[in-house]
Amino acid sequence: MKTIKFIFALALAALISTAASAQVVKKSENDRKAKDEKGAAITDRQQSFYEVKEASDADLQWMKVIYRKLDLTKGKNSALYYPEEPNADGQSLFFIIMRLLADNKISAYEYLDGREMFTDEYKIKVAEMLERFHIMNSPAKGSTDKNPKFDIEDADIPGNEILSYYIIERWEFDTRSNQMKTRVDALCPVLHRMDEFGGEAIPYPMFWVKLNDIRPYIAQQYVFTDDDNNLARHSLDDFFKLNMYTGEIYKTKNMRNQSLRQQFPEDKDYKHAQDSIEQRLKAFNKELWVPSREELRARAEAKAKLEAEQNGEDVTENAEEAKSSKKADKKSVKTKRGSKTTEDKSSKSTKKTTKIKERKPKEQKTKSSSSAARSVRNRKK
């Protein structure tokens, strides 16, 4: 009887253990599926790893805020546009931003046309933004009033209408490293949409997004930036961190909050202002350091060449004359040095010869005196 009870207890324990293990396996599989559907989770540690900390005002000696417009139809900026819809190569930057907003993982801020404030007061409501731009959506599973989430189909995301971006670029001179650093602070997708009557597409800035908020997610999306090399070697985070984009300046931060077009209505003046700002930004870092002799010589030659062109002189003849004068100077230096050495040698040889000549007559005098004395003695004998 005892053996039967023991066998029954063992069987019951085995059944309980198998049921528990099955529940654990099923739970882990469900968690994995849920994680795959939602995407890779970003921890606070990973978020802090990708954040670029802003330098304090005490460490900054100089700073300038630049607003640029990135045209996605030109140059390497196409890496932000393609693919138009998610596929095996990945997804575009706008798709990543919209998915993060729909899952309530990041915050977006109002577009205030030059007076951007990235505070809680100016955070946008995603539902109002989707309704304003006519983007179809539905409440997602687990959505609440405090944590709203939305389901948006890929076909309803207007990725093909995002043809440009506005970015806020900061040029900062850090006294700790004595270097000029450039970083992108925020970006704004611009929707280009035609009205009911057709015509040219009208740009509609949608919202601002802090680059530090989306950096952990865009660092996982690799894109290729060269038509000749289709290997994706850089991530979207590298694209902004390495300043691989090209964009024209449309505004600089100023007290009157005016764009360059408002300050310079004429096209010629507007283009000149853009070029002058670009040149000043590039020259600022160079002027911090003492130039070398080669750089000074190159600057002097370039200045002389420019003056010759302005005076209408032939630049090629001047260059040939300069080369010939340099060669003549080198030859004259060589001959002077050579003549100096020959003069030294000749002076030394003359000194030696004079000594020898002075000795010879002494020997002849002694010989003559001795021979005269001998002849006198012979005569006396």
Steps between C-alpha positions, in 0.01 A plus 500: 500500500784737587672430168180584309469833683868578429460427130187714483680793669788478256265501202310800638826694553612422146171627356521825699861564388421443132199733519710773665778468242245517219358820645850654527582412139167633378547823696852553365380441144218750546744757638733448207215539250381815673853639495537422130172676422587811698864511396818512703454666837730789588620508859594814693864396489495465123321833470769674706770333289369658178423841646737781408531716810472871443794710613432741783514875450813515717688276254383685188684804369297546182183348353285555191164342413442421133176389331543286189268351243587149378358424156452122480516505120862621494832339584538261789182626664310229312614258771231657723223442243549146370347250528161663458335205678663255744662199331794265546745794484332668796286813528539871448557756772140626492362148547719453805382830649132427435523152654666644811232768531219249449642277778545807726875435537617853415363853521448753222483877532314776318650677202517866606697642204825592670384514863527128575445406863570138593302495823195309623283803431563476125468124457252409230215251532553222250126452441458867400804484274369189322162663451652828373702324228224247417692188599270202554541324835324295766555453875758230572466221750573620854444867414383723784435871548831544682691273261336529156618265226395474137501239224598646163527297180814543291294618204346779712836651603578779246870417469507585129385857577786574739738663251703716738605546861581804710785454745640711782878494488721629781858616446674512838855580604582293808777640721566160655614344173581826312302373203208611291224238516191469283195306614139466388260589779158430346331426169160569347342295217340720234193367319471609134135466402297645214164661566170407342564716192840346425800713416828498690527312828482719810746422783345436843744469793354231727681500836843508663670189641810506720778299339613359836154342544509305174876433489487148660244392239655652188839358601358155421394596145787481247482671162728529198597849393675429170351375173828330407520308829171337603641370827336666800800617700350790697199528727256790507667610821837513320334701223432789739797450729752513212316786321454294184199707395495806276261786565467871439477749785161670515531664841735585786387573852459877542323742730239600242423135413524568128598252233764576239232548237337770715832673553615467137202492261714513185629164373853631451523640852339188644757272335786728605381490863486118496853475357641753746355311798645172372844656449501661845411171666776316316758773558425536871672172591801573277559843653534350847844357421833658398566421131817321394763643263364297210151636559627858521700454180195353323285790616756753377519332160122487472475868595766596243323295236168669577656847485666415169169383354328816618772718343473310171852357515594165354509255788709240313778750419513617861524142618784427256683817606461405864640152431794639301575755774497223759743293290726803450501568873595141569787515244630827638503357849692198378760707311552730797559207724731343242702819448541532872645152525738557205619825651571324826692227321704748294585707807619188680718394203656847473586494866677167457694615194617816668641301787691274262640797305620662820694190599678451166694825493631432853644169386662665198660768720660247728628304206651807331676619817662162564621467137658850507692420817638181345625683186685759715679226698609327183650821362704560818647158472 
